[in-house]
Structures are given as structure tokens and as C-alpha cells.
Amino acid sequence: VVSDRRIMRFLRGHKFDVKVAATMFGNMLSWRKEMNVDRIREHIVRDNLSPEQFPHYGRIMRYYPSFAHHGTAHDGSPLHIEMVGK
């Protein structure tokens, strides 16, 4: 969860205002913990689930119908490519 790349995204996203970026990063970590995001991701990767097998897939499709699985990243995690505006 914590990496230089992720921290830089928060810094760039908040115009390098360290205080705001740190607050938002902390909020993101709290949200991930509250929603069990890391546990869900570990389950998906560990069991090599297809998108249709993802926890709450039906609910995801109801709110985000363009969700599609396009392959896997180098580390084996699901890869999603979205062409916004198309």
C-alpha cells in the first residue's frame, strides 16, 4: 500500500501540499482498512479469481457496468483498462 509511487500520486494530486497530501493519504489508509480492501485483494490474487468470481461482483456491475478484466499485471494482479469518454 505504501510506496514512493503512491505517495507521489498523492503529492501531485494535491499540488505538493505535504500537509493536505498526508491527510488524504491517511484517509485512504483508513478507508482501505474499514472496507477490508487488502484482505479482498489478497483473496482475489491468492485464489486467482476471474472478475466474475470477485467478491460482490454483482454489486460492482450494478454501479460500474463498464468494469472489465483485460488481463493481469506483471505481479499477477488484475488489470483493468478504461477508455474514458468512449
C-alpha positions as CSV (number, residue, x, y, z in Angstrom):
1,V,0.0,0.0,0.0
2,V,2.8,2.4,0.9
3,S,5.2,3.1,-2.0
4,D,7.1,6.0,-3.4
5,R,4.9,5.9,-6.5
6,R,1.6,6.1,-4.4
7,I,3.0,8.9,-2.2
8,M,4.0,10.8,-5.3
9,R,0.5,10.4,-6.7
10,F,-1.0,12.0,-3.6
11,L,1.6,14.8,-3.6
12,R,1.0,15.6,-7.3
13,G,-2.8,15.3,-6.8
14,H,-2.6,17.9,-4.0
15,K,-0.1,20.3,-5.7
16,F,2.7,19.1,-3.4
17,D,1.0,20.4,-0.3
18,V,2.5,17.9,2.1
19,K,0.0,18.5,4.9
20,V,-3.0,18.0,2.7
21,A,-1.4,15.0,0.9
22,A,-0.6,13.4,4.2
23,T,-4.1,13.9,5.5
24,M,-5.6,12.4,2.3
25,F,-3.2,9.5,2.3
26,G,-4.2,8.8,5.9
27,N,-7.8,8.9,4.9
28,M,-7.1,6.5,2.1
29,L,-5.4,4.0,4.5
30,S,-8.3,4.3,6.9
31,W,-10.8,3.6,4.2
32,R,-8.8,0.6,3.0
33,K,-8.8,-0.8,6.5
34,E,-12.5,-0.1,7.0
35,M,-13.5,-1.7,3.7
36,N,-11.1,-4.7,4.0
37,V,-9.7,-3.8,0.6
38,D,-6.3,-5.5,1.3
39,R,-8.0,-8.7,2.5
40,I,-10.3,-8.8,-0.5
41,R,-7.3,-8.2,-2.9
42,E,-5.3,-10.9,-1.2
43,H,-8.2,-13.3,-1.7
44,I,-8.5,-12.4,-5.4
45,V,-4.8,-12.9,-6.0
46,R,-4.3,-16.0,-3.8
47,D,-7.2,-17.8,-5.4
48,N,-6.5,-16.5,-8.9
49,L,-10.2,-15.4,-9.3
50,S,-11.6,-14.3,-12.5
51,P,-13.6,-11.0,-12.4
52,E,-16.9,-12.9,-12.3
53,Q,-15.7,-14.6,-9.1
54,F,-14.7,-11.3,-7.4
55,P,-16.4,-10.7,-4.1
56,H,-19.5,-8.5,-4.7
57,Y,-19.2,-8.8,-8.5
58,G,-23.0,-8.3,-8.9
59,R,-22.9,-5.1,-6.9
60,I,-19.9,-3.8,-8.8
61,M,-21.6,-4.4,-12.1
62,R,-24.8,-2.6,-10.9
63,Y,-22.9,0.6,-10.2
64,Y,-20.0,0.3,-12.6
65,P,-21.2,-1.6,-15.7
66,S,-18.1,-0.8,-17.7
67,F,-16.0,-2.9,-15.3
68,A,-14.0,-5.4,-17.4
69,H,-10.9,-7.6,-16.9
70,H,-8.3,-7.1,-19.5
71,G,-5.5,-9.3,-18.2
72,T,-3.0,-9.4,-15.4
73,A,-0.2,-7.1,-14.5
74,H,3.4,-8.3,-14.0
75,D,2.7,-9.2,-10.4
76,G,-0.4,-11.2,-11.3
77,S,-2.9,-8.6,-10.1
78,P,-6.0,-8.0,-12.3
79,L,-5.5,-5.3,-14.9
80,H,-8.3,-3.0,-15.9
81,I,-8.1,-0.5,-18.8
82,E,-10.8,2.1,-19.1
83,M,-11.2,4.3,-22.2
84,V,-12.8,7.3,-20.6
85,G,-15.2,9.1,-22.9
86,K,-15.5,6.2,-25.4
